[in-house]
Amino acid sequence: MAAKVLISNSFEPDKGLGRRLDGIAEPVVIQESPNQSGLGYSGTVKRGKLGWKDQLVESAKWIHPTARELDNWTAEALPELINNMALTPDDAGKSNRQDEGEDMEEEALKELKRLLEQGNPKLQSGAEELEVINLGDGGEIREIQIGKLILPDLKQRLTKLLREYVNIFAWSYRDMPGLDTTIFEHRLPLILDVVPVQSQLRIMKLEVALKIKEEEEKQWNASFLAVAEYPQWVANIVLVPKKDGKVRMCIDYRDLNRASPKDNFSLPHIDLLVDITAQHSCYSFMIGFSGYNQIWMALEDKEKTTFITMWGTFCYKVMPFGLKNARATYQRAMVTLFCDMMHREVEVYVYDMISKS
C-alpha cells in the first residue's frame, strides 16, 4: 500500500523525496528508548527502588540486649527557672512598653466606639402614653384615646369638641351611613369575552362555619348584604385573623380580579407624607372604620360580588375587601372629599388619615 502511494506521487529510487525529488533520500530514523521514560526523552534512565534485601543496614552500637539492665545513668530534678526568674532592666522596660501599648490600644478602641455611637445615634421611640376617654352618653361606650401629655386646658377643649361632633365617628356597622352614591360608587367592569367562574362550597370545620355565620349576621343586620339569585360569578369565603384575636370575613375574588381591568389611580408616596407631616406638633390619627364598606356598589355590578355559604348565596351592596381595584377606588373617594385640605390640614393614605396642626 505504501509503495503504491509512493509510485503515484512520482517516486524514483535513489532520489530524494519531495515534489521535485530534491528532498531527503533516507527516511528519518526514530530514536528508540529502551526504558520507561517515553519517546524522545534524553535524561538518565529511571532507577528502580531498591528492595529491603538490597539495602545495607548498619547495626547501632548503643542498642543493648533485652535482658540487660542499664546502670550508667542517674535521675536529677529540673531546676525551677520560672519561680526564680529575675528581669533585667532591659526586659523590664520592654514589659512596661508592652503594657503601655495594650493600654493605648484599649483607649483607641473605646474612642472609636464612642465616635461610632455619635455618628449613628440610637433612635428613641416617640410613642406617648394614651388616655382613654368615653364620648358615649349613659351606658353607651364610645371610647377614643388622647395623649396624657396634653395640657389640661387643651384636653378639656378637645374633649368638648369631640363630643360635639361625635356623629362623625363610628364604633359599629350601624354608625356607618356610607358615602352618597351621587358622589361616588364602585364599579366592576370586566374584560370582553371572559367566562364567569362559579366556585363550589368548600368543606370547613364546624367552628369556622359558626364564625362565618356570626360575621354574616352582623353584615346582614348592617344592610351590607343582599340575597343573590342565579348569579354568574360565585366565590368562596376566606377568614383572615385580626390582631385583636377576631376574624375578618373576606371573599376569594381571585377569579373575578383576573377578569377585571386594573385601575391605575396612583397612591401617594409615603416618604412625601412623612416629610410634610413632620413639620407639625399636634396630630390626630384616624382610620376608616371598615373602610371599604363605606362605598356602595353600583347596582348593575353588585351581583358580581356573590359568595357562597352553608346558608345561601349573598352579594355585597357595599364595596367588599379583596377586590382588585378597591384601594384605588377608596383613595379616589378620599381625594374627592379632601382635595382642598390635603397637604395642608389633612394627609390621607387609603383609609388612614392624619389631621395635623
N, C-alpha and C positions, 0 to 999 in steps of 0.2 A: 504493500500500500504506500509505503514511504517512497519507494523507487518510482512508482507511477506519478506521484506528486512532483518529484524532482525532474523527471523527464518532461512532464507537461509544462514546467517552468523553465525550459531551455537549459537544463543542466548538462555540463560536459565534464568527463573525468579529467583529473589532474589540473583543473582550473578552479578559480575562486568562485565562491558563492556570491550571489547578488544579481542585480538586474543586468549588469554589463560584464559579468564573470570576473570582476576585479576585487572581490571580497576575500575573506579568509579561505584558505584551501583545506584546512583541517577543522573539524568541529571542536567546540570548546570542551576542555576536559574539566569535569566537576571534581573538586577535591573531596575525597571521602573522609569521614570521621569515624574511627573505629570505636569511640567511646559514646557515652550517652549525652554529650554536650550539645548535639544538634549540628546540622549542616552549616558550614561556614564559620564555625567557632574556632578561634585560633588561640585560645587560652590553654592553660595547663589542664592536664587530664584530671578529672574529679576523682579524688581518692575516697575509697570506701571507708566506713568506720571500722576501727579495729575491734575485734571481739575481746571478751574478757580473758580468753586464753592467750591472745597475742600481746596483752599488756603486761609490763613488768611491775610487780608490786614489791616495794621495799618494806621490810619489817621495821616497825617502830621500836626503838631500843628502850623506850620508857615504859612499855607495857609489861606488867608483871603477871605471873601465873595467878590463877583464881584463888587458890587456897593459901596464898602467902599474904600476911598482914604487913602493912607499912608502919615503920616505927621511926621514920626520919622527919616528922613534922610535929609542930606544936600549934595550939589554938590560942590566939591573942584577941582581946576585945578591941573594937574600933574606938578611936577617940571621939568624944562628943564635941565636935567642932562648932556646932550651931550655938550651943549654950555659952561657949567660951569665946565667941567671935567678938572682936573689937573693931570698930570702924575707925579708919584713918581719917584725918581732916579732909582729904580729897573725897573719900567715899561719903562722908557726912555732908559735904557741900553738894554732891550730886543728888543725894537723897532729898535734901531740902529744896533744891531746884525742881526735882520731880514733883514734890508735893505742891509747890507753888504753881507749877504748870497745870496740875489737876484742878487746883482751886480756881485758877483763871479760866480754865475750860468750863467749869460748872457755872461761874458767873456769866460767861459769854452765852451759855445755853439759856440761863434764866433771862438775860436781857433779850435774846432772840425770841423767847416765848412771850415776853411782855410786849414786844413790838408787834408780834403776830396777833395778839389779842387786841391791841389797839387798832390794827389795820382791819380786823374782822370782828367788830363789836357784836355781842350777842343781842339778838332781837328780843325785846321784852314784850310779853303779851299785853295787848291793850284791852283785854276783857275787863268789864266793870261789873261789880255785883249789882244784881237787879232786885227790884222790889215789886211784888205782885199787888195790883190794885183791882178791886172788883167794881165794875161800872154798872152791874145789874141792880135792879130795884127789888126789894123784898128778898125772897129766897132764890131769885134767878141769879145764876152765876155767869158773869161775863168778865173774864179776867184779862188784864193786859199787864205788861211788865215795863217798868221805868227804872232808870239808874238811881242808885242810892246817893250818888254824889251831887245830885241836883239840889240847888238851894231851896230852902223851904218855901219861899215866896213863889219861885218859878214852878215848883212842884204843885202848889195849890192852884195856880192859874192854869197849868197844863191839865190837871185833873178836871177842873171845871169845863175847859174847852172840850175834852174828850167826852164828858157826859152830855154836853150839848149836841154833839154830832155822833152820838153812839149808833145811830141808824146806818151809818156808812160802813160799819164793821159787821162781820159775820162770824158766828160761832157754830152754826149748824146749817144744813141744807135749806131750812125754812127761811133763813135770813138772806137768801140769795135770790133777788128778783131777776137777775140776768141782764145782759145788755139789750137795749132796744133793737129789734130786728131791722128797723128803718136805718139804724146807724151801721150795724154790722151783723153778718151771719156767715156761717161756714158752709162752703160748697164742696162737693166731691166730683169733679169732672173725671172721666175715665178715658183711657186710650181707645181709639176706634178698634172694632172687631176683637175685643178682648172677651174671653169666655168666663162667665161668672163661676165662682167656686163655692160649693155648699159643703161645709165640713160636717162630719158626723159627731154625735155626742161622745165625749171621752169618758172612760171609766175612771171614777175617782173615789177616794175614801169617804166614809160617812161624815167624819168631822170636817173635811174640806167642803163637802156638799152643804153642810149646815152653815158654814161661814159664808158661802156664796148666797145661800137663801137669806141670811141676815142682812148682808150688804145689798142684795137685790130689793129687799123690802124697804130699806132706807131710801134708795134711789127712786123706788116707785112712789113712796109717800111724798118725796120732794118733787114729783112730777117730771123726773128726768127721763122716764122710760115710757114706752108705748108698746102695745102688742103688735107683732109683725105677722101678717098672714100672706102666705105664698111668696116669701122673699126670694130673690135671685141670688143674693150674697148671704152666706151664713158662716159665722166664725165661732171659735171656741173661746172659753174663758181661761185666763191665767191669773193666779193670785200672786201679788207682789208684796212681800213683807215690808212694813214701815219701821222706822227707828224706834217708835214708841211701843212696839210689840203688836200693833194692829196690822191688818192686811188691807191692801187696796185691790179691788176687783178690776182687772184690766182685760181687754179683749185681744186675741191674737189676730191682728189685722194685716199680717204679712202678705197674704194673697191679694187683699184689696189695695195695699200700698204699692205692690208691683204693677197694678193696673192703673195707678193714678200718676199723672204728670207731677213733677216737682215744682213747688212754689219757690222761686228764687229770691223772695224777700229776705234781705240780709239782717242778721242780728248785730247789735252794737259790739264794739271791741271792749273787752274787759279792762285792758290797760288804760284806755281813754277814760272810762267811767271812774276808775280808781284815781287817776290824776285830777280829774275835775272835782271829785268828792273830797279829796284830801285837804282842800283849802278851807274847809268849814270846821266849826267847833261843835255843833249840835246836830244830831242825826235822829231820824225816826225810820225804823226799818219795818216794812210791811210786806206781806206775802198774800197773793190772791188765794182766798180760801177755795179749795177745789177749783183752781183757776180756770182750767179749760171748760169746765161745766157751766161757766157764766156766759158762754157764747152759744146761741141757739143754732141748730142745724137748719139748712134750707129744707122746706117741706118736701121737695122732689128728691132729696138726697138722703133723708133720714133712714129709709129702709135699707140702704146700703150698709148701715152700721149694725145690722141684725146679728145677734149672737144666740146660741142655743144653750139651754139649761135643762135640768130634770123637770122643771115646771113650765116649760114652754119656750117659745122664741120671742125675743123682745128686741126693739131697736131704740136708739137714743134720740130724744128730742133736742138734746144739747150736745155740744162737741165733746166726745169722749177722749180719754187718754189713749195713746197708741196709734193715732192716725199720723200719716206721713207728714202732712203739712200743718199739724196743729200748732206747733211753736211759731211758725211764720204767721199764721192767722192771728194768734194771740198778740204777737209783737206788733202786727199791723194795727190791731184794735187799740193797743196802748198808745201807739204813736198818734192815732187819730184823736184820742181823748186828751193826751197831754202834750200835743205838738208845741203849744205856746209856752210850756213850762219846763220842757226837757232841757238839760244842760244849764238850767238856771236854778229853779227850786226843787226839781224832781229829776231823778235818774231811774230808768226802767230797763230791766233785762227780763224779757218774757213776763212772768208773774211775780218777780222780785222787784220791789220798789224801795227807793230811799228818798225821804224828804230831808233836805239839808238847810241849815241857816247859820 
